[in-house]
Amino acid sequence: MIDDLPALSAFARIVSAGSMSAAARELDLPLSVISKRMAQLEKSLGVRLLQRTTRRQALTEEGTLFHARVLRILDEIEQAETLLSSSRREISGLLRVTAPGEFGRQHIVPIVADFQRQHPQLAIQLDLSDAVLNLLESGHDLAIRFGSLEDSTLVARRLAPNYRVACAAPAYLAQYGTPSHPAELAQHRCILIGEQRRAEWRFHGEEQVAVRVNGALITNDGQAAHALALQAAGIVVKSIWDVGDDILAGRLQRVLPAHSMTTAPLQAIFPHSQNLAPRVRAFIDYLQARLQQAWRWDA
């Protein structure tokens, strides 16, 4: 059973620094101490974690698996220490956040404003863009994205549920009728996002249904599709985050409420959390709480 935290820390630092000597310099410890800790760790595990030559080092297969676990362990310890030692620490500095344009304007802007009011020593730079930025290159502390994480060098935290719904303006439904089954959508005026005049909408709920719909209106812009629906031009499928306020206000009406469509999760994406700044961690916690509190629609 491994209970030697200094050895785990030394192992993580050796990997990140690239060598034992570099790790020793960063930890301000003699090379002999780092080497001894590494040897003891490999002995206690009974496996070699690093392949070392005079010119380079590389993780073994076992070392790669173990390294991922060690980072999680060290991160949990750091979070526990941060919770105790920085609960009253002033949040300050510059926080750089990127989010999708339409979603950011509607949901992130008020959250950012409230968080900054709570922490007046903190400056926040909010960049709204639908482009998927490389956080390590752009310098952003975190990104708010709809989608699964593909880059294993980053960390994702799920913020809130997300699903798509079919909806239309009450005036449209009064004129053309309200569909009672997804198959009836084929006879309705549908608003499609993209370039194709036809699309397949897949619903789940009481039953799994796929229906081919024709686009009476086709646009490459999600906001335009939203605006067209508000103008009673047809039925549109949008994320509940885009149309939820309009549904609550009665400007749009959800059709086929027993059916919804799965879509990409809403997540906070950020570089590895082992050295996450308190301002970043505090904002992610606040963001998650606010978005979940704002979740007022049933899937």
Secondary structure, 3 states (H helix, E strand, C coil): CCCCHHHHHHHHHHHHHCCHHHHHHHHCCCHHHHHHHHHHHHHHHCCCCEEECCCCEEECHHHHHHHHHHHHHHHHHHHHHHHHHCCCCCCCEEEEEEECHHHHHHHHHHHHHHHHHHCCCEEEEEEECCCCCCHHHHCCCEEEEECCCCCCCEEEEEEECCEEEEEECHHHHHHHCCCCCHHHHHHCCEEEECCCCEEEEEEEECCCEEEEEEEEEEECCHHHHHHHHHCCCCEEEEEHHHHHHHHHHCCCEEECCCEEEECCCEEEEEECHHHCCHHHHHHHHHHHHHHHHCCCCCC
